[in-house]
Amino acid sequence: MKFAQIIDFETERIEEVRELLRGYEERVRAQGRSGGPVARTLLRDRANPNRYLAVVEFESHEAARANSEAAETNELAQALAALMTRPTAYTDCDVVDRQNVG
């Protein structure tokens, strides 16, 4: 079953966060490592412009768990934590239904 993690965070340094994410994704692709995220959506809260939600999708919960144990993922998490204004909250979800509409 497909798996998604919602990462709820606040930062005043979103461009640095985006740069770290892009660099991480490029390194994972260049390594040809399997099991990494298959999609990522970054949302900004209109009521609180420093609050963001990242929805990261994986092929399975097992793939997500293996990804979180990878050294580069731990390095990314530490670098991102330094840019946050509050602790990050994580919500783990099974993808029950996903449709492209329109």
C-alpha positions as CSV (number, residue, x, y, z in Angstrom):
1,M,0.0,0.0,0.0
2,K,1.2,3.5,-0.8
3,F,2.3,5.6,2.1
4,A,2.5,9.3,2.7
5,Q,4.0,11.3,5.5
6,I,2.8,14.8,6.4
7,I,5.5,17.0,7.9
8,D,4.2,20.1,9.7
9,F,6.8,22.7,10.3
10,E,7.4,26.4,10.8
11,T,10.3,28.4,9.4
12,E,11.2,32.0,8.4
13,R,13.8,30.5,6.0
14,I,11.8,28.6,3.5
15,E,14.1,29.2,0.5
16,E,16.9,27.6,2.5
17,V,14.6,24.7,3.3
18,R,13.7,24.3,-0.4
19,E,17.4,24.4,-1.4
20,L,18.2,21.6,1.1
21,L,15.3,19.5,-0.2
22,R,16.3,20.0,-3.8
23,G,19.9,19.1,-3.0
24,Y,18.9,16.0,-1.1
25,E,16.6,14.8,-3.9
26,E,19.3,15.3,-6.5
27,R,21.8,13.3,-4.4
28,V,19.3,10.4,-4.0
29,R,18.6,10.4,-7.7
30,A,22.3,10.5,-8.6
31,Q,23.0,7.6,-6.3
32,G,20.2,5.6,-7.9
33,R,19.0,4.7,-4.5
34,S,15.6,3.0,-4.5
35,G,12.9,3.4,-1.8
36,G,13.1,7.2,-1.7
37,P,10.2,9.5,-2.0
38,V,8.2,9.2,-5.2
39,A,6.5,12.6,-4.8
40,R,6.6,15.7,-2.6
41,T,4.1,18.5,-2.3
42,L,4.9,21.6,-0.2
43,L,2.0,23.6,1.1
44,R,2.0,27.0,2.9
45,D,-0.7,27.9,5.4
46,R,-2.5,31.0,4.3
47,A,-3.4,31.9,7.9
48,N,0.1,31.5,9.2
49,P,2.6,32.2,6.4
50,N,5.6,30.7,8.3
51,R,3.8,27.3,8.6
52,Y,4.3,24.7,6.0
53,L,3.1,21.2,5.3
54,A,5.2,18.8,3.2
55,V,3.3,15.8,1.9
56,V,5.9,13.1,1.0
57,E,4.7,10.0,-0.8
58,F,6.4,6.6,-0.9
59,E,5.7,3.3,-2.5
60,S,5.1,1.7,0.9
61,H,5.6,2.2,4.6
62,E,8.6,-0.1,4.5
63,A,10.2,2.1,1.8
64,A,9.6,5.2,3.9
65,R,11.1,3.5,7.0
66,A,14.2,2.4,5.1
67,N,14.5,5.9,3.7
68,S,14.3,7.5,7.2
69,E,17.2,5.2,8.3
70,A,19.5,6.3,5.4
71,A,22.4,8.4,6.5
72,E,21.6,11.2,4.0
73,T,18.1,11.4,5.3
74,N,19.4,11.9,8.9
75,E,21.8,14.5,7.7
76,L,18.9,16.3,6.0
77,A,16.7,16.2,9.1
78,Q,19.5,17.7,11.2
79,A,20.1,20.5,8.7
80,L,16.4,21.2,8.4
81,A,15.9,21.3,12.2
82,A,18.4,24.2,12.4
83,L,16.0,26.2,10.1
84,M,12.8,25.6,12.1
85,T,11.2,27.9,14.6
86,R,9.4,25.1,16.4
87,P,9.7,21.3,16.6
88,T,8.5,19.5,13.5
89,A,5.3,17.3,13.7
90,Y,4.9,14.1,11.6
91,T,1.7,12.3,10.6
92,D,2.0,8.9,9.0
93,C,-0.8,8.0,6.5
94,D,-1.8,5.0,4.3
95,V,-2.9,6.3,0.9
96,V,-6.4,4.9,0.6
97,D,-7.3,6.7,-2.6
98,R,-5.5,9.1,-4.9
99,Q,-7.0,10.6,-8.1
100,N,-5.9,13.2,-10.6
101,V,-9.0,15.2,-11.4
102,G,-9.6,17.6,-14.2
